[in-house]
């Protein structure tokens, strides 16, 4: 079981931007995000979709996002 709730993709994107991620480039719905000291992260979810808890845990592992950041 994860500690992350299901969240809308727009809310996840806003949280990533708040913790220091920047959109490096975008092609369609694929946003390549960049943050110092991290590998680039491809955020490829449509804005209206909801992201489940397991996928949120994977995103958090790669980006440093915490449940309280949402």
Secondary structure, 3 states (H helix, E strand, C coil): CCCCCCEEHHHHHHHHHHCCCEEEEEECCEEEEECCCCCCEEECCCCCCEECHHHHHHHHHHHCCCHHHC
